[in-house]
Amino acid sequence: MALIRCDFDSEALELRTSMTVILPDQDGDAPPPVLYLLHGLTDDHSAWSRFTSVERYAAEHRLAVIMPQVHRSFYANEAYGMRFWDFLSAELPERAKQFFRVSGRREDTYVAGLSMGGYGAMKWALREPERFAAAATLSGALDLAYIQEHDLRPEMRALVARVFADRVVAGGDEDLLHLLRVADKRRLPRLMLRCGTEDHLLAQNRRFTAACRANGVDLTTAFEPGEHTWSYWDAQLPAVLDWLLTPRNP
């Protein structure tokens, strides 16, 4: 295995940025499958490798892992900032293929994340379902319309205003519950949700689960004791990787 910090120039962001990459030993001809693993609101590209055993878990699956940096952007094109959605969805996969030997096939490509990254993973999978075989969210901030409309914390209101300004999330392509309503169910990748029952985002995860059920979207769920902590996410990650890399039964 190799653990790499990659600093590179981003055209979408118009600055130099970083990603952390895990690459398995490659003995055969086929490039390895790849997981895009997304960080949360207070983290960066190094968080997963610093606070979990993701490198060891990835080695067991001979899996490449791409961990980008998007700051506090909700994986969106910011109203007063940078084009992080364009960076994530268009530039990052192309850079990954340019820099590293990883598979570009849908059946070998996965996305997952925690908290804000869980939102980013579901948004990417629902908006570009043809890209992924499967997607997973851990303790995701999955109801962004609720956050925009009802979160009264000054720091969160300031953050949402900076990212979205006067753009209303509800009913648009930043709203996961809306994306579930309009999704072509035949094209969606497999979806998984995991959240601790003591997590402060539990209600949002329950609402996302209910929206999947109401809209006929298949979702694998696990609600177990746990809080919004790295110990919970590290404990869940092996099961998430096992599930992602197990093909759907025909």
N, C-alpha and C positions, 0 to 999 in steps of 0.2 A: 504494500500500500504506500501511497504517497499523499502527504498533506501539504497543500500548496496555498500560499497567499498570492493572488494574482492582482497586480495593480495595472490598470489599463485606462486608455482614453475612451470616454463614452461620447458618441456623437449626439445621442438623444439628450443627455444631461449637460453636455457642453462643459465637461470637467473630467478630471481623472478620478476614478472610483476603484473599488476593490471588491473581490469576491474570494471566499475560501472554498477550496476544491479538494475533494477526496477522490483519488484515482486508485482503482485496484490493480494488482499485478495482471498483466495481459499477456497470456501465453498463446492463445488461439488467434484465429483470423477474424472472428466477429468482435466488433467493439462492444464494450459493456453497456448494460442498461443504465439510465441516468435518472436521478431524482433531483428535482429542484426543491430545495428545502428553505422555507422562508422564515425570517425572524419576526419578532414581536416589536411592539411600539418603543420599548426602552432598550432594545438590543441593536446589534450590528451583525455584519457577516461572520464574525468570529464566535458568536454566542453558542451556537449548537455544538461546535467542536470544543469549546471551553467548559461547558456545563453539562454535557452528556457524553456517553460513550459511543457516539454515532460513528466514529472511525472504526471501532471494533465491530459494531453491528454491520456496517457496510461491507467490511472485509468478509464476513460470513456469507454474504450474498454476492460477492464480486460485483458490487454496485458502485458506480460513480455518483458523487453527490456534489451539486453546484449550490453554493450558499451566497446569494448576492446581498448587496447593501442598498437599502432604500430609505434609510432614516425614518422620519415620522410621517410618512406620506400616504398611508393606507393603500399603497400600491396603485396610486392614481396620478393622473396628470394634474398637478397642483395649479390652482387659480393664481396663487402668488408664490411661485417656486418653479420646480422643474418637472419634466415629463417622465415621471417614474413608470406609468403604465406603458408608454411606448418603449422605455428602456427594458422593462421586464418581458413584455410579450413579443417584441420584435427584435431588439438588439441583442439581448442576453443569450437567447438560444443560438443565434448566429455566431456570436463571439465564442460560446462554448465549443461549437463545432470547429471553428477556426483554430482555437488554441489547443484543444484536447481531442483525443480519439475516443469519442462517445457515440452511441447509437443515435440516429435521427429518426428511427421508426416509432410510430405511435405506440405499438405494442411493447416497446422498451422504455417508454417515457412516462414519468410520474411527477406529481407535485404534492407537497404537504407543507404545513406550517403550524405555528402556534400563535394564539391570541390574534394580534393584527395580521400575522402571517397565515393563520387559519382562514381569516377573511380573504386574504390575497390568493390563497390556494383555491378556495371555492370560486372566487370571482374569475380566476384564470380558467378553471375547468369548465365553468358554465358559459363563459363568453367565447372560449376557443375549444370546444369539446373534442374536435378532431385531432388535437395535439396530444392528448393523454390517454393512457390505458386506465388509469385510476388516480384518484385524488383523496387526500385525507386532511382533516382539520382536528387539531388538538386545542381544546379550550378556546375556540374561536370567538372573536368579536364579530358575530355573524349578522347582527341587525344594525347596520350603520344608519339607517333612517331613524331608528329609535335613539341612537346616540346623538344624531344631529338635532332631533326635536326635543329630547327629554333629559339629556345629561346636563346638569346644572353646574358642574364643576367649572370654575373659570378657566382653568388650563385646558380642559377639553373643548370648551366653547371656542376658545381662541384658536386651538389647533384645527377644529373643523372649519372655522371661518377662513383660516389661511389656506387650507387645502381646497375647499369647495366654494368659498365666497357665497354668492347668492344662488348657486346651483342647488336645487332641491334633490336630495338623494332618493326619496321615496318615489317609486314608479319608474326609475331610470336604470341605466346600465351599471350603476354603482350599488344598486339595491339587490342583494342576493334573493330576497323573497320574491321580488318582481322577476328576476331572471329564472327562478324556478317555475313561475307561472307561464312564461313564454317559451321555455326550453322545448326543443324537439327531443322527446324522451328517447327516441331510437338512436340518437347520436351521442348521448351522454356517456362519459366514462363511468366506471364504478366509483361510488362515493362512500367514504367512511367518516364518521364523527365520533370523537371521544371527548368526554368532559368529566371533571371531578364533581361530585355531588355537593362539595363545599366551595366550589368556585364561584366568584362573584359574577361571572358571565353565564352561569347555569341557565338562567331564564332565556337568554338569547339563543342558547343551544337547544333548549326545549322548543322555542318558537320555530327555529330552522327545521327541526325534526318534524314538527307538526305540519309545516309548509310542504315538506317533501311528501309526507303522507297524503295531504290534501290534493297535491298535484300529480300523484302517481309516479313520483321519482323514487327509485330504489335507493335506500340509504342504510348502510350497516352502522349500528350505533353501539356504544358501550358507555354507560354512566356508572362509575364506580367511585368509592370514597377517594377524595383528593382535593387539593386546593390549587390555586394558580401559581404553581411552583415548579422549579426545575426538577425536583425529586420526582414529582408526578410525571412530567413529560419524559424524563429519562426512563422511568419504569414502563411507560406505555410504548416507547419507540420500537422495541423489538417486535411486539405484536403488530404494530402498524406496518413495519417493513415486511413482515411475513405475509400480511394481508395484501399489501400493494403488489407484491411479486408473485402472488398466486393467481393464475389466470382464471377468468370467469368460466364456469362450467358451460359447455355448449347447450 
